[in-house]
């Protein structure tokens, strides 16, 4: 991978169905489906369940990573971090797939070139 060739998307999702955000196992499953559909390459994963609900999940990619932190109790909010090196479109493809899966009613996105 060449340095300076990455796209980092910082995304806040609002209004996601609460049931999609409560359990870390489901959140991780949706991230793994995203990786597959976006044709990225998983090299590791981790998840953590918060009590009584809320999750953090992380998929380590050959291209970099995707992480998510959820706050179902705060209007179905989730914070995503999508960082890919290589083709610029990889991060955006993952973003498109993730937003279809988490069904937000509002999205804030910030792009950082690396």
N, C-alpha and C positions, 0 to 999 in steps of 0.2 A: 504494500500500500504506500502511496505517495503521501507525504505530509502536505497539508494545505489543500487537500482535496475532499474535505468532508462537509456534510450538511448536517446541522444540528437544529432540530425543531423542538421548541419549547411550547407545549400546548396545554391549555386549560379547557376542559370539557365541562359543561354545565347542563343540568336537566337530564342526565342519563337515568334510565330506569334503575331504581335503587337496588332491585334484585340482582342486577348485573355487577354491582360494586361491593356487595356485602362480604362475599366469600373469596378468599385468596385462591383457592383451587380453581374456581370458575374464571377469575381474572387471569390467572396463568394460562388456563386452557384457551381463552380468547387471544392472548398474546401469541401462543404457539400456533394457533390457526392463522393469525396474521402473518407470522414469519413464513409459514408454508405458502400462503396465497400470494404474498409479495415476492416470493422466490428469493428469500434471504437464507442465510446459512447459520443455524443455531449451533453453538458450541458449549452452552451451559445455561442453567436456569436456577432461580430461587424464588421463594415466596414466603410471606409472613402474614399470619392472620392476627388482626387486632381484636380485642374484646370490647364491647359486644359485637362489633362489626367494623368493617374497613379493612383494607388490604394494601400490601405492597408486593409487587411482582416485578421480576427482572429477567430478561432473556439476553444472554451474552451472545453476540453475533460475531462471525468472522469479519463482518463489515463494521462492527462496533457494538451497539446495544440499544435495547428498548426497555424503558422502565415506566412503571405506573404506580401512583399512590392514590387511593380512593378515600373519599369522605361522603359516604352515602347520606349521612345525616345533614349535610350542608347542600341541600338542593341537588343531590346527585352529582357532586363535583368529583372530577378526577384530574390529576396533573400527569401529563405524559412527557417523556423525554425520549426523542427518537434521534439517534446519532448514527449516521452511516458515512463510511468512507468509500470512495470509488464513484460510481455513477450518481450524479446529483438526483436523478429521479427515484432512487431507491427509498430515500426518506419520505418522499411525497407519496409513493405507492403504499408504503406502510401506513402513512397517515390516512389515506383514503380508505384502506381496509379497516383500520381501527375505528374510524368514525362511523362506518357502517355497522360495526359490531356493537359499539357502546351507545349508539343512537342519541347523541346529545341534541339539545334544542338550541344551544349557543356554544360557539367555539371562539377561543382567542388563541392566536398562533404568532410566534415570533421565530424568525429564521436567523441563525448565526452561521456564517461561513467559517470553516475551520481550515 
